[in-house]
């Protein structure tokens, strides 16, 4: 897997909670009773994620997947069709050994820091947030925290499309 080189201009993207191969997620509901994901099938969901990913991400970009990439390891192979260098920030459902993920990701980490923004799967504790500009996270799917320093990039929050670090910082405001 290619590595980012010092001084090289790389666009960094973020997305969380792909839940590849997780059939049951199509039955989950939002608080208002509407579907969490309104796809008719898991194949339709996979197709939407892959096409939206590849519409935005180039081979030279880096995508940070903030956890819960898949529920069945055989679905990791779908990542081969996704453009860019991929880094996994492990989520609570990423239960395989790191070596299993390293066939599809350039690196596997607990968290990552870029431009004073900490990326994690689960939102960090508010008392720890003072050290960071923002916490880019997933895990909450359709829910958000009532604090502009927390940016949820779960698929449901970003229209199943990776979002750039610059877009995240703009979204957070001054």
N, C-alpha and C positions, 0 to 999 in steps of 0.2 A: 504494500500500500504506500502511496506517495506521502511524503511528509511536507508540512509547511516549512518553507525556508525563511530564515531571518531576512527581513527587509522586503520580502515578496508581497505584492498586493494580492490579498485573498479576500473574497467576499465570504463572510461567515453567516450561515443560516442556522435557524433553530426551529425545532418542532418536537413535540412530545406525544406520547401515548398513541403510537400507531396501532397497537393491538392487532398486528397481522395474524390472521388465522383464528381470531377470537370470535367465533360465530355468535355466541351469546350476547356480545356487545350490541348487536343489532336489535335486541329485545329490551335494552335498558331505556329508561324514561328520564326526562328532565323533571324538575320540580313541578312544572305546569302540566305534566302528563304527555307532552309531545315526545317523539322519539329522540334519543340522544344522537343517533346517527340514522339518517333517513335513507339508507341504501336498501335495495330489495334483497341483495345477496352479498356474501362476503367477497365474491369475485368482483362485484361492482365497486365495493369499497376499495379493494386492492387496486383496481384500475384507476379510480379517481385519485388515490394517493400517489400512485406512480406517475400518472400523466401530469398532475399538478406540480409534483416535485421536479420532473424533468423539463417542464415549461420554464422554470425559474433558475434551476441550478445548472451550472456549467461543470465540465470535467475538472476544472482547476479550482473550484470552490470547495469549501469545507462545510459540512452539515453536522451540527451537534444534535443528536437524537437524545432528548432528555427523558429516557426511560420508557419502560413498558413497550418494547419494540415488537415482541410477538409472544404468543402463548404456547406455540408448538414450534420447536426448533427447526422443523422442516421448512417453515415459512421464512426463515432468515434468507434463503436463496433469492427471495424477491428483491432483496437489497442489491443484488448484482445488476439489476436493471435500472437502478437509481444512479444518476450522475453524481460526481463529486467524491471527495474524500470524506469518509464518515467517521465520527467519533461518538461512542456510546457513553452517556452518563447513566449508569445503571439505575434502574427503577426497582420498585418492590416486586414486580413480576418477572424481572430478568434473573431467573434462578439458575441458569446454566453456568458452568465454569467459564472463566474469562477466555480460556483457550478456544472455546466453541464460538464465541463472538468475534474473536480476532481473525477469523477467516473472512469476515464481512466488514469489520471496522478496523480503522488504522490504530485505534486505541480504545481502551475501556477505562473509565474513570468514575470516581465517586462524585466529583464536581469539577468545574472549570471556571477560571477567572479571566475575563477580557475587559479592558477599559473600566476597571473598578465595578464590573457587573459580575455577580456570581451566578453561575448556571447550575441548577440542581434538579433532581426529579421532584422531590417533595419540598415545598416551600421551607426556607430556613426559619428558625425561631426569630420573632421580632426583636428580641434583645441582641441578637447577633447581626441584625441588618444594618446597624449604624456604621459598620465598617465598610459597607458597600453602597454604591450608587443605586443599584437595582438588584433584585433577585429574579432572574429568568427561570421559570419552573414549569412543571406540568402537574400531573397527578390529580388535579381537581376537575379535569374535563370541562364541563359546562359552567362550573362555578368559578368565581373570582374572589379575591380578598379585597376588603374595603380599605386599601392602602395603595396609592399609586406607585410605590416602590416595588410592588410585586407584579410581575408581568407573566401571565399564564399563556404558554404557547402550546397547550394541548391541541390536538387536531381540531376539536370543536371550536376553539377560539380563533384559529387562523385559517379557517375554511380548508382544512386538510392540505395546506400549502406551506412549505418552509418560509419563514420570515427572516429578514436580515437583521443583524445587530443594529444597524442604523435606523431601520424602521421601528425596532423595539425602543430605542432611545428616544426617537421622535414621539412615539406613542406615550411614553412616560412623561414627556414635557420637561420644563426647566427644572 
